[in-house]
Amino acid sequence: MTQTGNGGPSPSPTFGDRLSTAVAERESQIVLGIDPDPAKLWPAAIDRTSEARARLALTFSDAEEAAGEQPPRPGVVARLETAAAVLAHCRAMIDAVAPAVVAVKPQLACFERLGAPGWLALEHITSYAREQGLLVLADGKRGDVPVTAAAYGQALVASTPSPFGHVDGLGADAFTANPLLGRDSLEPLVQAAREHGAGVFVLVRTSNPGAADILDAQLATGERLWEHLARLVDELGQAGPAGLKDIGAVTGATEPEHLQRLRELMPHTPFLLPGIGAQGGDIASVAPAFAPGRAAGLVTASRSIANAHEATGATPSDAARAEAERLREQAWGLA
Amino acid sequence: MTQTGNGGPSPSPTFGDRLSTAVAERESQIVLGIDPDPAKLWPAAIDRTSEARARLALTFSDAEEAAGEQPPRPGVVARLETAAAVLAHCRAMIDAVAPAVVAVKPQLACFERLGAPGWLALEHITSYAREQGLLVLADGKRGDVPVTAAAYGQALVASTPSPFGHVDGLGADAFTANPLLGRDSLEPLVQAAREHGAGVFVLVRTSNPGAADILDAQLATGERLWEHLARLVDELGQAGPAGLKDIGAVTGATEPEHLQRLRELMPHTPFLLPGIGAQGGDIASVAPAFAPGRAAGLVTASRSIANAHEATGATPSDAARAEAERLREQAWGLA
């Protein structure tokens, strides 16, 4: 904590300020979505499974004292190998595209399906991305009653007191959240994030066709549900000196006609824009997101980067880097 | 798979049928909520941390080959100890109350906040509860776009193909889901569950005060949002011979005046009723849930069981057993 001119401690930077700085320094608004599919890993990553497995194993080295007393459960070896290959794949992706992106967005479901070793791989990837100077946006779309929301806050950005000392959470810079259970379910998430200079991206309008079923429902007030959610998100956020709020919104880019209205309702909110590339969005259509400044619109791409080599014939890492750089230039040029 | 009279294979039992059978056999509609707080573990569980730690460590015994090359990361020991103590605590709770309950409902947030060792503890608790003949309802309230929803299905009830073989998921009997993203976000969850004889409990009306903000919003059609969600859940479910559907609803028991209406809209849907005990609900008020039969209403209690000893002075396990049995008798007597 640094000292300000009047002698008091200056507050830690808010997530909005951190995001603004990171986007300016890296000259990128692109977020690498990390949604690893074990059936589509880069071949070189599979070759490096043994090396990655050693990384995973080391964290559990305390286990050796108890080892050998009974055989591993069926499937334990397969999932350790898979988690290791996924870790190698994600590290290779980060190495390839780091110069073109400002953040990574690991999809928690893709790690949870590999059980405890998958969560361990997620932790390694989070640390690795942060070491490369990238922000980490944990994409789990969590939402629950307040006491449980507080536990999710501990899991993602804070820590948990225990008789054995504090247990650190994932240490993400921000995470996605689901607002269905109302304001009191979001408040513990916002509080945990804010105390750690982290952010929350709340679902407002997603990019899947089914979003029309609920999020587009018209309310008796005349508003659509997503407009009601947008007002809530705008109220929850607080801006630092850079002017960008610390509570963001997930705003699907496949419905660009909504973006203008979303920006009206949330003039200082960072937008997380999925739906580019494999989900069919067009980067030029998201320009309204950038109205308050470049850092106000983060453009996410996952499969279009990870699988770019399938179309081009280049190596996976060269193709991924080229695609990320292409997106970066396009988005940067819109401002 | 057994053979039917006409020579074809009989289908595996649906979750609705499995639930009906389990409730009848165990004469209980009570679900033990497992929301372990590391700061409030039963003292005897902390004493058994070493034993539980060996259980956790064994699964990672493959790790020994790589052990010793570098020191554990800071905090790794604290979280291993904490996860082990949580495991011992949860096993002791299951031992104490198994005779009085039909299922356990682990709260995923409480394990995620302990990182990879926490997820490993969750896996052990899931296996242990199933060994005791209990159903396991994984409470994570997941919801995401279809491709990610499919990954959550793999994580909770199915498995994930990989170059190293199939990676088994958690193996839950059912899980909770969030419907905000619409029907197409629920369908992959329903499909994964149904293929494995498992169930999904979809959030319809929760028990927190903030549920009024969104779930009670009145739509232009005159319905409230939760009524709209109830219709969707009713459509998604399929009933087996026992008549109970395989897709359930989370219906907060702190608003009992809603239960009659919910039952009208979902006449054959199992209801998961949180809000008893610590959250303030009254068990007699949930009678409408049981109209289609005893298995149609599952009564969840978490802190009121785990912390029962604080009021009575009995040992934690005796107090928990007595409280669970008290709830069981009350609920069973309502039918």
HADDOCK unambig.tbl for C-alpha pairs under 7 A between the chains (distance, minus, plus):
assign (segid A and resid 38 and name CA) (segid B and resid 161 and name CA) 6.92 0.50 0.50
assign (segid A and resid 38 and name CA) (segid B and resid 162 and name CA) 4.94 0.50 0.50
assign (segid A and resid 39 and name CA) (segid B and resid 161 and name CA) 6.50 0.50 0.50
assign (segid A and resid 39 and name CA) (segid B and resid 162 and name CA) 5.12 0.50 0.50
assign (segid A and resid 39 and name CA) (segid B and resid 163 and name CA) 6.42 0.50 0.50
assign (segid A and resid 54 and name CA) (segid B and resid 66 and name CA) 5.55 0.50 0.50
assign (segid A and resid 57 and name CA) (segid B and resid 63 and name CA) 4.49 0.50 0.50
assign (segid A and resid 57 and name CA) (segid B and resid 66 and name CA) 6.20 0.50 0.50
assign (segid A and resid 58 and name CA) (segid B and resid 63 and name CA) 6.80 0.50 0.50
assign (segid A and resid 58 and name CA) (segid B and resid 66 and name CA) 6.06 0.50 0.50
assign (segid A and resid 58 and name CA) (segid B and resid 67 and name CA) 5.54 0.50 0.50
assign (segid A and resid 59 and name CA) (segid B and resid 72 and name CA) 5.75 0.50 0.50
assign (segid A and resid 59 and name CA) (segid B and resid 73 and name CA) 6.84 0.50 0.50
assign (segid A and resid 60 and name CA) (segid B and resid 60 and name CA) 6.92 0.50 0.50
assign (segid A and resid 60 and name CA) (segid B and resid 63 and name CA) 6.53 0.50 0.50
assign (segid A and resid 61 and name CA) (segid B and resid 63 and name CA) 6.22 0.50 0.50
assign (segid A and resid 61 and name CA) (segid B and resid 64 and name CA) 6.20 0.50 0.50
assign (segid A and resid 61 and name CA) (segid B and resid 67 and name CA) 4.60 0.50 0.50
assign (segid A and resid 61 and name CA) (segid B and resid 68 and name CA) 6.62 0.50 0.50
assign (segid A and resid 63 and name CA) (segid B and resid 57 and name CA) 4.45 0.50 0.50
assign (segid A and resid 63 and name CA) (segid B and resid 58 and name CA) 6.71 0.50 0.50
assign (segid A and resid 63 and name CA) (segid B and resid 60 and name CA) 6.46 0.50 0.50
assign (segid A and resid 63 and name CA) (segid B and resid 61 and name CA) 6.20 0.50 0.50
assign (segid A and resid 64 and name CA) (segid B and resid 61 and name CA) 6.19 0.50 0.50
assign (segid A and resid 64 and name CA) (segid B and resid 64 and name CA) 4.90 0.50 0.50
assign (segid A and resid 66 and name CA) (segid B and resid 54 and name CA) 5.62 0.50 0.50
assign (segid A and resid 66 and name CA) (segid B and resid 57 and name CA) 6.24 0.50 0.50
assign (segid A and resid 66 and name CA) (segid B and resid 58 and name CA) 5.99 0.50 0.50
assign (segid A and resid 67 and name CA) (segid B and resid 58 and name CA) 5.53 0.50 0.50
assign (segid A and resid 67 and name CA) (segid B and resid 61 and name CA) 4.63 0.50 0.50
assign (segid A and resid 68 and name CA) (segid B and resid 61 and name CA) 6.68 0.50 0.50
assign (segid A and resid 72 and name CA) (segid B and resid 59 and name CA) 5.75 0.50 0.50
assign (segid A and resid 73 and name CA) (segid B and resid 59 and name CA) 6.87 0.50 0.50
assign (segid A and resid 75 and name CA) (segid B and resid 167 and name CA) 6.40 0.50 0.50
assign (segid A and resid 75 and name CA) (segid B and resid 168 and name CA) 6.99 0.50 0.50
assign (segid A and resid 78 and name CA) (segid B and resid 164 and name CA) 5.28 0.50 0.50
assign (segid A and resid 78 and name CA) (segid B and resid 165 and name CA) 5.90 0.50 0.50
assign (segid A and resid 78 and name CA) (segid B and resid 167 and name CA) 6.43 0.50 0.50
assign (segid A and resid 79 and name CA) (segid B and resid 167 and name CA) 5.36 0.50 0.50
assign (segid A and resid 81 and name CA) (segid B and resid 164 and name CA) 6.68 0.50 0.50
assign (segid A and resid 82 and name CA) (segid B and resid 162 and name CA) 6.61 0.50 0.50
assign (segid A and resid 82 and name CA) (segid B and resid 164 and name CA) 6.33 0.50 0.50
assign (segid A and resid 109 and name CA) (segid B and resid 148 and name CA) 6.56 0.50 0.50
assign (segid A and resid 109 and name CA) (segid B and resid 151 and name CA) 5.61 0.50 0.50
assign (segid A and resid 109 and name CA) (segid B and resid 152 and name CA) 5.31 0.50 0.50
assign (segid A and resid 110 and name CA) (segid B and resid 151 and name CA) 6.00 0.50 0.50
assign (segid A and resid 112 and name CA) (segid B and resid 155 and name CA) 5.70 0.50 0.50
assign (segid A and resid 113 and name CA) (segid B and resid 151 and name CA) 6.56 0.50 0.50
assign (segid A and resid 113 and name CA) (segid B and resid 152 and name CA) 6.77 0.50 0.50
assign (segid A and resid 113 and name CA) (segid B and resid 154 and name CA) 5.79 0.50 0.50
assign (segid A and resid 113 and name CA) (segid B and resid 155 and name CA) 3.64 0.50 0.50
assign (segid A and resid 113 and name CA) (segid B and resid 160 and name CA) 6.86 0.50 0.50
assign (segid A and resid 113 and name CA) (segid B and resid 169 and name CA) 5.73 0.50 0.50
assign (segid A and resid 114 and name CA) (segid B and resid 155 and name CA) 6.99 0.50 0.50
assign (segid A and resid 114 and name CA) (segid B and resid 167 and name CA) 6.47 0.50 0.50
assign (segid A and resid 114 and name CA) (segid B and resid 169 and name CA) 6.89 0.50 0.50
assign (segid A and resid 115 and name CA) (segid B and resid 119 and name CA) 6.79 0.50 0.50
assign (segid A and resid 115 and name CA) (segid B and resid 169 and name CA) 6.61 0.50 0.50
assign (segid A and resid 116 and name CA) (segid B and resid 116 and name CA) 4.81 0.50 0.50
assign (segid A and resid 116 and name CA) (segid B and resid 117 and name CA) 6.72 0.50 0.50
assign (segid A and resid 116 and name CA) (segid B and resid 119 and name CA) 5.11 0.50 0.50
assign (segid A and resid 116 and name CA) (segid B and resid 120 and name CA) 5.12 0.50 0.50
assign (segid A and resid 117 and name CA) (segid B and resid 116 and name CA) 6.70 0.50 0.50
assign (segid A and resid 119 and name CA) (segid B and resid 115 and name CA) 6.79 0.50 0.50
assign (segid A and resid 119 and name CA) (segid B and resid 116 and name CA) 5.12 0.50 0.50
assign (segid A and resid 120 and name CA) (segid B and resid 116 and name CA) 5.12 0.50 0.50
assign (segid A and resid 145 and name CA) (segid B and resid 208 and name CA) 5.97 0.50 0.50
assign (segid A and resid 148 and name CA) (segid B and resid 109 and name CA) 6.55 0.50 0.50
assign (segid A and resid 151 and name CA) (segid B and resid 109 and name CA) 5.60 0.50 0.50
assign (segid A and resid 151 and name CA) (segid B and resid 110 and name CA) 6.00 0.50 0.50
assign (segid A and resid 151 and name CA) (segid B and resid 113 and name CA) 6.56 0.50 0.50
assign (segid A and resid 152 and name CA) (segid B and resid 109 and name CA) 5.31 0.50 0.50
assign (segid A and resid 152 and name CA) (segid B and resid 113 and name CA) 6.76 0.50 0.50
assign (segid A and resid 154 and name CA) (segid B and resid 113 and name CA) 5.81 0.50 0.50
assign (segid A and resid 155 and name CA) (segid B and resid 112 and name CA) 5.69 0.50 0.50
assign (segid A and resid 155 and name CA) (segid B and resid 113 and name CA) 3.63 0.50 0.50
assign (segid A and resid 155 and name CA) (segid B and resid 114 and name CA) 6.99 0.50 0.50
assign (segid A and resid 160 and name CA) (segid B and resid 113 and name CA) 6.87 0.50 0.50
assign (segid A and resid 161 and name CA) (segid B and resid 38 and name CA) 6.93 0.50 0.50
assign (segid A and resid 161 and name CA) (segid B and resid 39 and name CA) 6.51 0.50 0.50
assign (segid A and resid 162 and name CA) (segid B and resid 38 and name CA) 4.93 0.50 0.50
assign (segid A and resid 162 and name CA) (segid B and resid 39 and name CA) 5.13 0.50 0.50
assign (segid A and resid 162 and name CA) (segid B and resid 82 and name CA) 6.60 0.50 0.50
assign (segid A and resid 163 and name CA) (segid B and resid 39 and name CA) 6.41 0.50 0.50
assign (segid A and resid 164 and name CA) (segid B and resid 78 and name CA) 5.30 0.50 0.50
assign (segid A and resid 164 and name CA) (segid B and resid 81 and name CA) 6.68 0.50 0.50
assign (segid A and resid 164 and name CA) (segid B and resid 82 and name CA) 6.31 0.50 0.50
assign (segid A and resid 165 and name CA) (segid B and resid 78 and name CA) 5.91 0.50 0.50
assign (segid A and resid 167 and name CA) (segid B and resid 75 and name CA) 6.42 0.50 0.50
assign (segid A and resid 167 and name CA) (segid B and resid 78 and name CA) 6.43 0.50 0.50
assign (segid A and resid 167 and name CA) (segid B and resid 79 and name CA) 5.38 0.50 0.50
assign (segid A and resid 167 and name CA) (segid B and resid 114 and name CA) 6.47 0.50 0.50
assign (segid A and resid 169 and name CA) (segid B and resid 113 and name CA) 5.73 0.50 0.50
assign (segid A and resid 169 and name CA) (segid B and resid 114 and name CA) 6.90 0.50 0.50
assign (segid A and resid 169 and name CA) (segid B and resid 115 and name CA) 6.62 0.50 0.50
assign (segid A and resid 180 and name CA) (segid B and resid 180 and name CA) 6.33 0.50 0.50
assign (segid A and resid 180 and name CA) (segid B and resid 214 and name CA) 6.10 0.50 0.50
assign (segid A and resid 180 and name CA) (segid B and resid 215 and name CA) 6.84 0.50 0.50
assign (segid A and resid 181 and name CA) (segid B and resid 210 and name CA) 6.29 0.50 0.50
assign (segid A and resid 181 and name CA) (segid B and resid 211 and name CA) 4.87 0.50 0.50
assign (segid A and resid 181 and name CA) (segid B and resid 214 and name CA) 6.69 0.50 0.50
assign (segid A and resid 181 and name CA) (segid B and resid 215 and name CA) 6.93 0.50 0.50
assign (segid A and resid 182 and name CA) (segid B and resid 210 and name CA) 4.60 0.50 0.50
assign (segid A and resid 182 and name CA) (segid B and resid 211 and name CA) 5.12 0.50 0.50
assign (segid A and resid 182 and name CA) (segid B and resid 213 and name CA) 5.12 0.50 0.50
assign (segid A and resid 182 and name CA) (segid B and resid 214 and name CA) 5.59 0.50 0.50
assign (segid A and resid 183 and name CA) (segid B and resid 210 and name CA) 5.55 0.50 0.50
assign (segid A and resid 183 and name CA) (segid B and resid 213 and name CA) 6.79 0.50 0.50
assign (segid A and resid 184 and name CA) (segid B and resid 210 and name CA) 5.03 0.50 0.50
assign (segid A and resid 185 and name CA) (segid B and resid 210 and name CA) 6.79 0.50 0.50
assign (segid A and resid 208 and name CA) (segid B and resid 145 and name CA) 5.97 0.50 0.50
assign (segid A and resid 210 and name CA) (segid B and resid 181 and name CA) 6.30 0.50 0.50
assign (segid A and resid 210 and name CA) (segid B and resid 182 and name CA) 4.60 0.50 0.50
assign (segid A and resid 210 and name CA) (segid B and resid 183 and name CA) 5.54 0.50 0.50
assign (segid A and resid 210 and name CA) (segid B and resid 184 and name CA) 5.03 0.50 0.50
assign (segid A and resid 210 and name CA) (segid B and resid 185 and name CA) 6.79 0.50 0.50
assign (segid A and resid 211 and name CA) (segid B and resid 181 and name CA) 4.88 0.50 0.50
assign (segid A and resid 211 and name CA) (segid B and resid 182 and name CA) 5.13 0.50 0.50
assign (segid A and resid 213 and name CA) (segid B and resid 182 and name CA) 5.13 0.50 0.50
assign (segid A and resid 213 and name CA) (segid B and resid 183 and name CA) 6.80 0.50 0.50
assign (segid A and resid 214 and name CA) (segid B and resid 180 and name CA) 6.11 0.50 0.50
assign (segid A and resid 214 and name CA) (segid B and resid 181 and name CA) 6.69 0.50 0.50
assign (segid A and resid 214 and name CA) (segid B and resid 182 and name CA) 5.60 0.50 0.50
assign (segid A and resid 215 and name CA) (segid B and resid 180 and name CA) 6.85 0.50 0.50
assign (segid A and resid 215 and name CA) (segid B and resid 181 and name CA) 6.94 0.50 0.50
assign (segid A and resid 218 and name CA) (segid B and resid 219 and name CA) 5.81 0.50 0.50
assign (segid A and resid 218 and name CA) (segid B and resid 220 and name CA) 5.58 0.50 0.50
assign (segid A and resid 219 and name CA) (segid B and resid 218 and name CA) 5.83 0.50 0.50
assign (segid A and resid 219 and name CA) (segid B and resid 219 and name CA) 3.94 0.50 0.50
assign (segid A and resid 219 and name CA) (segid B and resid 220 and name CA) 4.82 0.50 0.50
assign (segid A and resid 220 and name CA) (segid B and resid 218 and name CA) 5.58 0.50 0.50
assign (segid A and resid 220 and name CA) (segid B and resid 219 and name CA) 4.81 0.50 0.50
assign (segid A and resid 220 and name CA) (segid B and resid 220 and name CA) 4.14 0.50 0.50
